[in-house]
Amino acid sequence: MPVTLMESNPLVEETRNQVAVKRGPIVYCLEGANLPKGANLFDIVMPDKAALQPVPMQIDHNNMMGLTGIVRLRSDTGWQNTLYREATVNDTKPLKVTFIPYYAWGNRGHSDMAVWVPKYFQYFGGQIQSQ
């Protein structure tokens, strides 16, 4: 089954410019338990051409299919005691992640989870191009 990046109607403001990952009928999510130490779930952005590959895994003694691939991690620093600031172009670096089936999250202790992941936009000469 191919992996598909799904988007919602732009009128759904909460998910505008974000994608969800789906393989067959299964919706996947990112869970903080799968991230390396120091990586924040909310600094992850998804490239359009993220090549997510199925990988067998176990969660809570149950076999399931996860998806691994390379996303981008924003190095978004400088927000301490700041509510607003001038918009900046953030540097990103590649990060290998594992998406798990949505139905399996929360089985390894308390951690953050996201189904909708912001799309990664690259700035070229003052214009934004989706990656």
N, C-alpha and C positions, 0 to 999 in steps of 0.2 A: 504494500500500500504506500502510495507517495505521501510525503509530508507536505502539508499546505499551510501557508500563512493566511489567516483570515482577517478581514477588517470589517468594521461596522460602518453603517451609514454615517456620513459626516455630521448629520444632525444629532447623533448621540454624542454630545459634547464630552462626556467622561472618557470615551475611548477614541476620540479623534486623534489621528496620527499614531495609533498604536495597532499592534497585531497580536492575534492569538494563534497558537500552534495547534494543528489538528492532524491526526493520522488516522485515516478511515473514520470510524464514528467516535474516536477517542479524542477528547480535548486534553491538552497537556498544560502544565504549569511549571514555574520555577519556584523552588523552595530554598529558603535560606540555609537549610541543612546541607545542601549540595554545593554551596559556594565555598571557595577558599577563605581562610581567616582574613579579615580585613576588607573583604569585598562586600559592598552594600547592594542588596537586591534592587534598590531603587535607583542605582547608578548604571544599570545594564540597559543597553539599547540594542535593537535587533537589526542587523543588515538585511536588505531585501533578499540577498542571495546566500543566506546562511544555509549551508549544506548540513542539515541535521540528519544523522544516521541512527537507525534503530540499534539498540544494544540491550541484550537481556540483563535483567537485574532483579534483586530481591528487596522488598520492603516488608518488614514485619513478617518474615518467613513466607511471603507470597511472591511467586514468580510473576513478573510483568515485563513489558517492553518499555524501556526509557528511550530518550532521544538525546544524543550527544552532538555537539557542534561548537563552533567558534562564534561568539557574539562580541560586542565591544563593551568595555567598561570605561565609563567617564571618570576622569580624575577631577571631580567636581569639588574643589576645596574652597575654603574662604567664606563659609556661611556662618561661622561662629558669631553669635549675637547680631546677625544681619537678617532683616526681614526682606529687603529689596536691594538690588544692586544693578548696575549696568549689565546688559546681556553680554556674554562672552562666548567665544568659540572654544569649546572645551576639547582638550586633547583626550583621545581615547587610546586604549590598548586592547589587544585581543585577549579574550578570556574563554577558556574551554568550560562549558557548562553541561549539565544534564537536566533535561526536562523530564518530569515524571507525569504519569497519568493523573489528571485532576482528582480522580476518586481516591488516590492513595496519599494525598498530602495530610500532614498532621499526625503521622504514625511514628515519628522519630523525635517526639518532644516538641515544645513550642518553638516556632520559627516563623519568619515572614514568608508570605506566598504571593505570587502574582500570576494571573492568567494573561492579562493584557500587558504587553511590553512595548515601550516607545520605539518607534522606527528610528533607525540611525540615519541622520542626514549629514552629508559632508559639504562643507563650504568650498566652492571653487570660484575665485574671482568675484566675490560679492554675491554669487547666486547659489542657491541651495539646490543640491542634487541628491536625490535618494540614492542610497548605496545598495 
